[in-house]
Amino acid sequence: MAREPHQTLDGSIITELVRPEHEGSENLSVAQAVIGVGKTTLLHFHRSTEEVYYVLQGWGTLRIAGRQVTIGPGEAHLIRPGEEHSVSCIGETPLKLLCLCAPPYQHEDTVVTDRVVV
């Protein structure tokens, strides 16, 4: 079932692909996120959720736990609970990521620590 894209607390536009409410997953949610050219998500962390960003398309920088790495297609990056993170699109096309969360993503588990989207 196709779902409509929507904006999350960090400012990215996501399309949910797997959710407990829809597919019955118990320990995982999967979403595709799109970060526009020149855009950066808000710095944030998750209290209890482990997250993996898997890059589908485009280039970006991932700021995670005080360090910064360049990310590109085919790469996966683990974000542990409590690690502040944000992602920027640095390429000429939007950055597309798969976001895998365990336990499933919940707004209530997200703490935004930066209020400015660059």
Sine and cosine of phi, psi and omega as CSV:
sin_phi,cos_phi,sin_psi,cos_psi,sin_omega,cos_omega
0.00,0.00,0.85,-0.53,0.02,-1.00
-0.96,0.28,0.69,-0.72,0.02,-1.00
-0.90,-0.43,0.42,-0.91,-0.01,-1.00
-0.97,0.23,0.66,-0.75,0.09,-1.00
-0.90,0.44,0.53,-0.85,0.08,-1.00
-0.52,-0.86,0.29,-0.96,-0.04,-1.00
-1.00,0.01,0.70,-0.71,0.05,-1.00
-1.00,-0.05,0.02,-1.00,-0.02,-1.00
-0.88,0.47,-0.46,0.89,-0.03,-1.00
-1.00,0.09,-0.08,1.00,0.05,-1.00
0.99,-0.16,-0.12,0.99,0.03,-1.00
-0.98,0.20,0.38,-0.93,0.06,-1.00
-0.98,-0.18,0.86,-0.51,-0.04,-1.00
-0.85,-0.52,0.44,-0.90,0.18,-0.98
-0.86,-0.52,0.89,-0.46,-0.02,-1.00
-0.97,0.26,0.73,-0.68,-0.03,-1.00
-0.95,-0.31,-0.62,0.79,0.03,-1.00
-0.68,-0.74,0.82,-0.58,0.02,-1.00
-0.65,-0.76,0.53,-0.85,0.06,-1.00
-0.83,0.56,-0.62,0.79,-0.06,-1.00
-0.92,0.38,-0.39,0.92,-0.09,-1.00
-0.93,-0.36,-0.75,0.66,-0.06,-1.00
-0.98,-0.18,-0.16,0.99,0.03,-1.00
0.99,0.11,0.25,0.97,0.04,-1.00
-0.89,0.45,0.59,-0.81,-0.02,-1.00
-0.99,-0.15,-0.56,0.83,-0.17,-0.99
-0.79,-0.61,0.21,0.98,-0.13,-0.99
-0.47,-0.88,0.59,-0.81,0.24,-0.97
-0.77,-0.63,0.49,-0.87,0.00,-1.00
-0.73,-0.68,0.73,-0.68,0.04,-1.00
-0.62,-0.79,0.45,-0.89,0.17,-0.99
-0.99,-0.17,0.79,-0.61,0.02,-1.00
-0.94,-0.35,0.57,-0.82,0.06,-1.00
-0.81,-0.59,0.80,-0.60,0.07,-1.00
-0.90,-0.43,0.85,-0.53,-0.06,-1.00
-0.92,0.39,0.36,-0.93,0.01,-1.00
-0.82,0.58,0.80,-0.60,0.03,-1.00
0.98,0.20,0.05,1.00,-0.04,-1.00
-0.99,-0.12,0.40,-0.92,0.03,-1.00
-0.71,-0.71,0.69,-0.73,0.07,-1.00
-0.97,0.24,0.32,-0.95,0.05,-1.00
-0.93,0.36,0.60,-0.80,0.09,-1.00
-0.91,0.41,0.76,-0.65,-0.07,-1.00
-0.37,-0.93,0.15,-0.99,0.14,-0.99
-0.58,-0.82,0.25,-0.97,0.05,-1.00
-0.91,-0.41,0.73,-0.68,-0.05,-1.00
-0.90,0.44,-0.70,0.71,-0.10,-0.99
-0.79,-0.62,-0.11,0.99,-0.09,-1.00
-1.00,-0.02,0.74,-0.67,0.22,-0.98
-1.00,0.05,0.65,-0.76,-0.03,-1.00
-0.72,-0.69,0.60,-0.80,0.12,-0.99
-0.86,-0.51,0.79,-0.62,0.16,-0.99
-0.99,-0.15,0.83,-0.56,0.09,-1.00
-0.90,-0.44,0.87,-0.50,-0.10,-0.99
-0.99,0.15,0.87,-0.50,0.04,-1.00
-1.00,0.00,-0.64,0.77,-0.11,-0.99
-0.39,-0.92,0.57,-0.82,0.11,-0.99
1.00,-0.02,0.00,-1.00,-0.03,-1.00
-0.79,-0.62,0.53,-0.85,-0.01,-1.00
-0.38,-0.93,0.00,-1.00,0.17,-0.99
-0.86,-0.51,0.70,-0.71,0.05,-1.00
-0.95,-0.31,0.88,-0.48,0.09,-1.00
-0.99,-0.11,0.88,-0.48,-0.08,-1.00
-0.58,-0.81,0.83,-0.56,0.07,-1.00
0.77,0.64,0.69,0.73,0.08,-1.00
0.99,0.10,-0.01,1.00,0.06,-1.00
-0.87,-0.49,0.24,-0.97,-0.02,-1.00
-0.73,-0.68,0.72,-0.69,0.03,-1.00
-0.75,-0.66,0.51,-0.86,0.11,-0.99
-0.99,0.14,0.69,-0.73,-0.02,-1.00
-0.84,-0.55,0.52,-0.85,-0.02,-1.00
-0.49,-0.87,0.04,-1.00,-0.10,-1.00
-0.79,0.62,0.70,-0.71,0.05,-1.00
1.00,0.08,-0.02,1.00,-0.01,-1.00
-1.00,-0.09,0.56,-0.83,0.07,-1.00
-0.85,-0.53,0.64,-0.77,-0.02,-1.00
-0.71,-0.70,0.81,-0.58,0.02,-1.00
-1.00,0.07,0.72,-0.69,0.08,-1.00
-0.87,-0.50,0.90,-0.44,-0.06,-1.00
-0.99,0.13,0.39,-0.92,0.08,-1.00
-0.81,0.59,0.68,-0.73,0.03,-1.00
1.00,0.07,-0.17,0.99,0.01,-1.00
-0.99,0.10,0.89,-0.47,0.06,-1.00
-0.91,0.42,0.65,-0.76,-0.01,-1.00
-0.44,-0.90,0.40,-0.91,0.15,-0.99
-0.43,-0.91,0.28,-0.96,0.00,-1.00
-0.69,-0.73,0.61,-0.79,0.00,-1.00
-0.86,-0.52,0.58,-0.81,0.12,-0.99
-1.00,-0.04,0.86,-0.51,-0.03,-1.00
-0.92,-0.40,-0.01,1.00,-0.02,-1.00
-1.00,-0.03,-0.14,-0.99,-0.01,-1.00
-1.00,-0.06,-0.05,1.00,0.07,-1.00
-0.79,-0.61,0.38,-0.93,0.02,-1.00
-0.83,0.55,0.51,-0.86,0.07,-1.00
-1.00,0.03,0.83,-0.56,0.03,-1.00
-0.90,-0.43,0.78,-0.62,-0.04,-1.00
-0.80,-0.60,0.52,-0.86,0.31,-0.95
-1.00,-0.06,0.73,-0.68,0.04,-1.00
-0.91,-0.41,0.92,-0.40,-0.01,-1.00
-0.95,-0.31,0.83,-0.55,-0.09,-1.00
-0.84,-0.55,0.73,-0.68,0.07,-1.00
-0.66,-0.76,0.86,-0.51,-0.11,0.99
-0.89,0.45,0.18,-0.98,-0.06,-1.00
-0.79,0.61,0.57,-0.82,0.01,-1.00
-0.82,0.57,0.71,-0.71,0.12,-0.99
-0.66,-0.75,0.71,-0.71,0.05,-1.00
-0.81,0.58,-0.61,0.79,-0.07,-1.00
-0.90,0.43,-0.33,0.95,-0.01,-1.00
-1.00,-0.02,-0.09,1.00,-0.08,-1.00
-0.99,-0.17,0.77,-0.64,0.06,-1.00
-0.88,-0.48,0.91,-0.42,0.04,-1.00
-1.00,0.10,0.79,-0.61,-0.03,-1.00
-0.92,-0.38,-0.05,1.00,-0.03,-1.00
-0.67,-0.74,0.82,-0.58,-0.09,-1.00
-0.99,-0.13,0.04,1.00,-0.09,-1.00
-0.94,-0.34,0.83,-0.56,0.13,-0.99
-1.00,-0.08,0.85,-0.53,-0.03,-1.00
-1.00,0.03,0.00,0.00,0.00,0.00
